[in-house]
Amino acid sequence: MGGEKEDPQKLKRIAAAAYDYENDPRWADYWSNILIPPHMASRADVIDHFKRKFYQRYIDPDIVVEPMSFSSSSQPARPSATSSSPSNEQPRQQSSGSTNRTSGPSSTPGSNPTSLRWDRKTIQFSVNAWVFVVAVLAVIPLVPMNLSHRAYRLSFMGTVCSSLYSLYSLYGKPRAWNLQALQVYFQSIIGTKDFIYFIYSLTFVTSHLCLKFALIPVLCRALEHIAKFLRHNFSRSSLYRKYLEEPCVWVESNTTTLSILSSHAEIGLGFLLIISLFSWQRNIIQTFMYWQLLKLMYHAPVTAGYHQSVWAKIGRTVNPFIQRYASFLNTPMSAVQRWWFR
C-alpha cells in the first residue's frame, strides 16, 4: 500500500517542477510576500520548496509538501513559521480570505500598518461593491432619469472591468499573439463564469437599450463576491457581526437560489430583445449575439444546470400549445433546436 501512495506523489512533484511559474502572475505576487532572510531567498532548494507550496495552494492541493529544515540558518523561527501551514504563506496580505487578521503584527513587527497590500481579492471586492452600489442606484425608482441611466451603464462597465481583471489574474495573457495561441487561450477561458459575464455586460453597456431587468444577474454576482469577502476577512469585526453577518450568511447559503434567479433573468432578456425587434429601438446584431451567449450559457458547465432547468420548464409549458394550436411551427422549431444543440 505504501508504494501505491508514493507513485502519485512522485508524478505530482514532477508536474510541480515542470510548471511554468514565470508566466503565472500569481507566482510573482506570492513570492514577493514570502518573508525569509535575503541569504535564504537566493538558495535553489528554498525557491523550489516555495514553488511546491505555491503549486499546492493554487494548482493541486493534494500534493504533499514536506517541511523544510533550515539547518544552516541562524534565524529558523521566521521561515519555519512561513512554511508550516498554507495560511501563513502570505503574512503581509492582511485581506486574504484564509489569513488570520491578528497574525500580521506578530509576524512582521516592524512593518508599516498603513501599507495594506491590495491583492486580487481586495480589488475584486472593491470593484464589486462599487458595482452593487451603482446598480442599486440604477433600479431605485425615485432616482432622476439621467442619473439612473448613468448608474445603469456604470454598473455594466464595472462588471466588465471586474471580469477582465479576474480573467487576467487567473489565466494571465496569451503566450503569443498569433492565431494558434489565441485559440488555445480562448478555449481555456470561454467556458468560465468571468468570461460569460464579461460578454454579457459588454452586450448591454454598448447598447442604446436600457433594460433595468438586465441588472439582476449583475447584482447577484456582485452580492456573492461581497458576501464571501466580508465573511472571510471581517468575521471578527463587531460591526460585521452586528449588521452584516446575517445577510452575508444568507447570501452564501443561497447561491443556488441567486443562480436560478440570474438564469431566469438572462433567458427572459433574450425574449425581451426579440420583442424589441418590433420597435424603433431594435438591434438585430445585439439580439443575435445575445442568443449566441444564451447558447453558450446552456452548454457551459458553470451555468448549464440552471439554464437547462429553465429551458426544460419552458418546453413543458409551451410545447403542448404548439402541438395543439400551431403545429406549423414544428419545422422551424426543429431547425432552431438543431442550431441550439450543435
N, C-alpha and C positions, 0 to 999 in steps of 0.2 A: 504493500500500500504506500510506503514512503517513497519508492521510486516513481510511482504514478503521479505523486504530487509535485515531484521536482521537475519533471519534463515540462508541464505548462508554465511553471515559473521561469524556467530557462528560456523558453520561447518569448515570454513577456519581457525578460531582461534584454534579449536580443532586439526585440521590437523597440524597446525604450532607448537602446543605444543608437538604433538606426533612425530614430525620429528626427525630423528637420526642425530643430529648436530655433535656429536663427531666423527662419521665415514665419515663426509663430509670434505675433506681437505680445502675447501673454507672457512668454518666457522673459523678455527684456524687463517687463514690469515686475514679474515675480523675482528675478534675480536682483533687481535694484532694491528690493525691500528685505533681502536677507542680511541680517546683521551678524557679521563674522569679522574677526581681525583681518587686516589687509594681507598679512603674510599667509593666512589660510585661504583667502579668496583666489590666490594665484595657483593653488595646487590642483592638479588634474583630478585627483581622486575626490576632492571636495566638490569640484564642479560636477563631476559625474554623479556623485551622491545626490546633490540637489536637483540635477536633471531628472533622476529617477523619482524624487519626491514630487517634482512638477508633473511628471508623467502620471504618477499615481493620483494626483489631485485633479487633473484636468482631462486625462485621456483614458486611463484604465485604473479604476480604484481597486481592482483585485490583485494588482502586482504587489508583492511583498518587498518592502524596503527595509533592510537591516539597519539598526542604529550604527552610526559611525563613531569609532573610537578616536579621540584626539590625544594620542599618547605623546606627540611631540609639541603640543600646545601648552603654553603656560597659563592660558585662560580657558579652562574647559567649561566653565559654567554657562557662558552665553551661547556657544554653538551647540552644546548638548541640549539646551532648552529649545533651541530653534529646530533641531532635528528630531525631537522626541515625539511630537504629535503634529498632524496636519493643521490643527487650529492655531498653532503658534508660528507658522511659516512666514507670516507677513505681519510682524508686530507693529509696523508703522501704519498699517491700513486699519484705522480705527473704525471705519464704517463697513468692513467686510462682514458678510452675513454670519460666518461661523466663528468670528473672533470675539473673545471676551473683552468687553469695553474697559474693564478695570486692569487689563494686563498691560496697557500702553505705558503708563508712568513707571511701572515696576521694571519692565524690560528695557526701557530707554529713559533712564532718569535724567539725562542731560538734553533730551530733545525739547524742541520748542512746542508748547501745547497749541499754538495757533497754526502750526504747519500741518493741517489736516490734509491728507492725501486724497485727491478726488479720483477714486478708482472707477472702474466701469459701472459698478452697481450704483454708486452715488450719483454719477452723471445721469444714468438711466432714470433713477428716482426723481432727480430734479426736473428732467425734461417731461416725464410722465405726470408729475404733479402740476407742472405748468399747463400741460395738455388738458388735464382734468378740470382745472380752474377755468380756462377759456372755453372749454366745451360746455360746462355748466352755464357759463355766462351766455353762450350762444343759444341755449334752449330755454332760458328763462323768458317768459312772455312779456314781462314788463320792461325789458331792456330795449332801448331805442334801436330802430331797424338797422341803421348804418353800423352801430357798434356790434349788434348781433351778427351781421354778415361778416364783419371783420374777424370777430372771435371764431365764427364758423370756419373760415379759411385758415386762421392761425392754428386751430386745433389739428387740422389735417396736415399742415406744414410741420407742426411739432411731431406728429406721428411719423411722417416721412423721415425726419431727422433722427428720431429715436430708432426706427427700424434700420436705417442705413448704418448708424453707429454700432448697433448690436451686430449686424452682419459683418462689419469690418472687424469688430473686436473678436468675434468667434471664428471667422473664416479668413480674415486677412484680405489681401487683394490677389488678383490672378498672378500666377507665376510668370506669365509673359503676356504681352499684348498682341497675340495672334489669334487666329480663329480657333485653332485646336485648344489652346489654353483657356480661352474664354468659354468654349463649350464645356470643358471639364469643370470649370469654376461654376458656371450657371447650373449645371446638372447637380452640383453639390448643395446649392442653396435654394433651388426652385421649389422644393417641397417644404421649406421651413416656414414657420409662422411669421417670422420677421419679414421675409420676402413677400409673403401674401399680403400682409398689412401695408408694406411699402407700396405695392401696386394698387391696393385698394384706396389708400389715402391719396396717391398720385392721381388716380382717376377722378376724384372729386375736387381736389384742390385746383385742377386745371379746367374744371367745368364751370360754365356760367349758371348751371342749375344750383339752387340752394335747397337741398333736401335735408332738413334737420333730422329726419329719420336715420340718415346715414351716420349720425354721431353715436348711435347706440353701440356698435362694435368698438369704436374708439374709446368710449367711456369705460366699457367693460375691460378692455385691455389695460388702460391706464389704472383702473381700480386694482386689478390683480397685481401689477408691478408695485404700486404704492403700498398695498397691504402687506405684501411679502417683505418688502424692505423694512417697513416700520416694525413688524413683528420680530425680525431678526436683529435689528440694530437698536431699538428703543424699548425693548421689553422691560428694562429696569427703570425706565423713567416714570415718575409718579404722574406726570401729565398724560403720558401714553396710557398707563393703567386706568386712569380715571375717565378719560374721554374717548380714547381711540382703540382700546383693546377689544371691546365687544364688536364694533363694526369690522375691524381687521380680521378677527377670528371668523366672523360670519362670511366675509368675502373669501377667505382661504378655504373654508369648508363648503362653499357653494360655487366653486369654479366651474363645475359641470353645468349648473343652472345658468351661469353667465355665458358659457359657451353655447348652450342651447338657445338662449335669448339672442346672442350675436348671429347664429346661423339663421334663425327666423328672420331677423332684420336684413341680413345680406341677401337672402333669397327674395324677400319682399321688395327690396330695392331693384332687383332685376326686373320684376314685373312693373314697378313704377316707371322704370326707364323705357320699357316697351310702350306703356301708356303715353309717356311724354313724346313719343314719335308722332303722335297725332296733334301735337300742339306746336306753337311757333318756337318753342324752346327745344325742339327736337335736335338730337345729336346722334346720328346713325353710327359714327365711328366709336363714340364713347359707349353706346349701348352694346355694340358688337364686342368691344374689348372687355366690357364688364361681364358679359356672358362667358367669354373665354376664361375670365378669372373665376367665375362660379364653377365652371367645368374643372378648373384646377383644384378648387376647394373640395369638390366632390371626390376627387381622386387622391389628393394629398393626405398622407397618414394622419397629420396633426388635426385636420378638420373633417376628414372623410366620415367618421362615425356620426357626427352631429348633422352634417348635410344630407347624408344618405337617409337618416331617420326622418328628416323633414320632408325630403322628396318622396319617400315611401308613403308618408301621411297624405301628401298632396295627391299622389297617384290613387290611393284608396278612395279619396273623395271625388276626384274629377273623372276618373276612368268610367264609372258607371253612367254618368251623364253623357259622356262622349259616345259610349256604346248605344245608348238609348235614343239620344236626340241628334247627334252629329256624327254619324258613322262615316261620313265622307272625310272626316279629319284623320281617319286611321292611317291613310297613306302618308300624308305629311308628318304625322306624329312618329311613324316608323322611321322616316328619313332623319328626323331630328334626334331620335334615340340612337340611331347608328352613329351620327356625329358625336353625340354626347358620350357614348361608351367607347369611342375609338381611342 
